[in-house]
Amino acid sequence: METRRGILKKTLGGAALLAAAGAVPLALRRTALREVPAGRKLAFFTPAEYSIFAAVADRVLAAPPELAGAPTPAQVEVALKADAFLAGLPAHDAKEFKQLLALFDNALFSLVMGGAPTPFTQKEPEQQDAQLRDWSRSRLAVRRSGYQALKRLIGSVYYGSPATYASVGYPGPPDVSAVKAALDRR
C-alpha cells in the first residue's frame, strides 16, 4: 500500500513533468526573421536579435496620424544603426542587452506574464502594442527598465537621423560654416 506522501510525490512530480513537457514547445518557438539589407553585415546583433529589435522599433515608432509623412524605421535603418552603436558595448553590458531581447521575444515568458504564448516577432501589431504597454507598466523592474532601454535607444537612433528632421519640424543643425570661415581668416 502506498503512503499519502508517496502519492503526493508522484502527483507533484507528474505535474511538474507535464508542465515542463507543455512548456517545451513554447520555449522552442522561434523568432520571425527579417532580412538584413543586402550588402550589410551585423556587428552586434545575431539575425534573430536584429529581427526582434527591428520589430520593437516598428511598434515604438508607429507613426501617429500627424506624422504620416515621417520615414519608417526601416527607411532610417534604425536596427542597423543600433547594431553599429551597440557593437562597442563592454561584454557584460552586451550580454545583458542580448538577454533582454531574448526575453522580450520568448513565448513562454509571455505566457507566464499573462500574454499570448507567441514570440513578439510573430504577433499581430495590436498584440505587440499590448505587450509593449504591459512591459511599460509592469510591476517587475526588469520589464519596465528593459522597455525604457529599448524605447530610448530606438528613439535616439531614429530622431538622430537627418532623414527625420523635417517630419518633426526641426530645420537641422545650424550652419556654422560662415563663422568657421571668419575664424579661419583671423
C-alpha positions in Angstrom: 0.0 0.0 0.0 1.3 3.4 -1.0 1.5 6.2 1.6 0.0 9.6 1.1 3.5 11.1 0.9 4.4 8.7 -1.9 1.3 9.6 -3.8 1.8 13.3 -3.3 5.4 13.0 -4.5 4.3 11.2 -7.6 1.5 13.6 -8.2 3.7 16.7 -7.8 6.4 15.1 -9.8 4.0 14.1 -12.6 2.5 17.6 -12.6 6.0 19.1 -12.9 6.9 16.8 -15.8 3.6 17.6 -17.6 4.2 21.3 -17.0 7.8 21.0 -18.4 6.6 19.0 -21.4 3.9 21.5 -22.1 6.4 24.4 -21.8 9.0 22.9 -24.2 7.0 23.7 -27.4 6.5 27.3 -26.1 10.2 27.7 -25.3 11.2 26.4 -28.7 9.0 28.9 -30.7 11.3 30.8 -33.0 11.8 34.5 -33.9 10.3 35.6 -37.2 13.5 36.6 -39.0 13.8 39.7 -41.1 16.2 40.1 -44.0 19.3 42.3 -43.3 19.6 44.8 -46.2 21.7 43.5 -49.0 25.4 44.1 -48.6 25.2 44.9 -44.9 26.7 42.9 -42.1 25.7 42.8 -38.5 28.4 43.7 -35.9 26.5 43.2 -32.7 23.1 41.5 -33.3 22.5 38.0 -34.4 19.9 37.7 -37.2 17.2 36.9 -34.5 18.2 39.8 -32.3 18.2 42.1 -35.3 14.7 40.9 -36.1 13.5 41.4 -32.5 14.9 44.9 -32.3 13.5 45.9 -35.7 10.0 44.6 -34.7 10.1 46.6 -31.5 11.3 49.7 -33.4 8.4 49.4 -35.8 5.9 49.4 -33.0 7.6 52.0 -30.8 7.8 54.3 -33.8 4.4 53.6 -35.3 3.6 56.9 -36.8 0.7 58.8 -35.4 -1.6 60.4 -38.0 0.0 63.9 -37.6 3.4 62.4 -38.7 2.0 60.4 -41.6 4.9 61.6 -43.9 7.6 60.5 -41.5 10.1 57.9 -42.7 9.7 54.4 -41.4 12.2 52.8 -39.0 13.3 50.6 -41.9 13.9 53.6 -44.2 16.1 55.2 -41.4 17.7 51.8 -40.8 17.2 52.0 -37.1 18.1 48.4 -36.3 21.3 48.6 -38.4 22.4 51.9 -36.8 21.7 50.5 -33.3 23.7 47.4 -34.3 26.7 49.6 -35.1 26.2 51.7 -32.0 25.9 48.7 -29.7 29.0 46.9 -31.2 31.2 48.9 -28.8 29.4 47.8 -25.6 31.5 46.1 -22.9 30.9 42.3 -22.8 28.8 42.3 -19.7 26.5 45.0 -20.9 26.2 43.3 -24.4 25.3 40.1 -22.7 22.5 41.8 -20.6 21.1 43.6 -23.7 21.0 40.4 -25.7 19.3 38.6 -22.8 16.7 41.4 -22.7 16.0 40.9 -26.4 15.7 37.1 -26.0 13.3 37.6 -23.0 11.2 40.1 -25.0 10.6 37.5 -27.8 10.2 34.5 -25.5 6.8 32.9 -25.9 7.0 31.0 -22.6 7.8 34.2 -20.7 5.0 36.0 -22.4 2.5 33.3 -21.3 3.8 33.3 -17.7 3.4 37.1 -17.7 -0.2 36.8 -18.8 0.2 37.4 -22.5 -0.3 35.3 -25.6 2.1 32.3 -25.9 3.7 33.7 -29.1 7.0 35.4 -29.7 6.8 39.2 -30.1 8.0 38.9 -33.7 5.1 36.6 -34.6 2.3 38.7 -33.0 -0.1 41.0 -34.8 0.6 44.7 -34.4 -2.2 45.1 -31.8 -0.8 42.3 -29.7 2.7 43.8 -30.0 1.4 47.1 -28.8 -0.3 45.4 -25.9 3.0 43.7 -24.9 4.8 47.0 -25.1 2.2 48.5 -22.8 2.4 45.6 -20.4 6.2 45.9 -20.2 6.0 49.7 -19.7 3.5 49.3 -16.8 4.8 46.1 -15.2 5.4 45.6 -11.5 8.7 43.9 -12.4 11.6 46.3 -12.7 13.3 44.2 -15.3 10.4 44.6 -17.7 9.9 48.4 -17.0 13.6 49.2 -17.3 14.0 46.9 -20.3 11.1 48.6 -22.1 12.6 52.0 -21.3 16.1 51.0 -22.5 14.7 49.7 -25.8 12.4 52.7 -26.3 15.1 55.3 -25.6 17.7 53.7 -27.8 15.2 53.4 -30.6 14.1 57.0 -30.3 17.7 58.3 -30.1 18.7 56.4 -33.2 15.6 57.4 -35.2 15.3 61.0 -34.2 19.1 61.5 -34.5 18.9 60.7 -38.2 18.8 63.7 -40.6 16.0 61.8 -42.6 13.6 62.5 -39.7 14.3 66.2 -39.1 11.7 67.6 -41.5 8.9 65.3 -40.2 9.2 66.8 -36.7 9.8 70.4 -37.8 13.5 70.5 -37.0 15.4 72.5 -39.6 18.6 70.7 -38.7 21.8 71.8 -37.0 22.8 75.4 -37.7 25.1 76.2 -40.5 28.3 77.3 -38.8 30.5 77.4 -41.9 30.4 81.2 -42.1 31.5 81.5 -38.5 34.2 78.9 -39.1 35.4 80.7 -42.2 35.6 84.0 -40.3 37.6 82.4 -37.5 40.0 80.8 -40.0 40.6 84.2 -41.6 41.9 85.7 -38.3 
